[in-house]
Amino acid sequence: MAKVVKVIELMSQSPKSWEDAAQGAAKEASKTLRNIRSIYIKEFTAEVQDGKITNYRINAKVSFDLEAER
């Protein structure tokens, strides 16, 4: 039987870095999803106040295997 992979889109932010935002997205997704295969960072943005970045934001696609019914 062929595998089926589902893709969902998530947004995450961190005051530290884009990498930390991506790690946060993966960590949160893994709390409710099993069999995560990959995370694809689709977009990077940042919130700026007084000329300084205050939040790093990502828009990501997370792919995971669907489990077959038994």
Secondary structure, 3 states (H helix, E strand, C coil): CCCCEEEEEEEEEECCCHHHHHHHHHHHHHHHCCCEEEEEEEEEEEEEECCEEEEEEEEEEEEEECCCCC
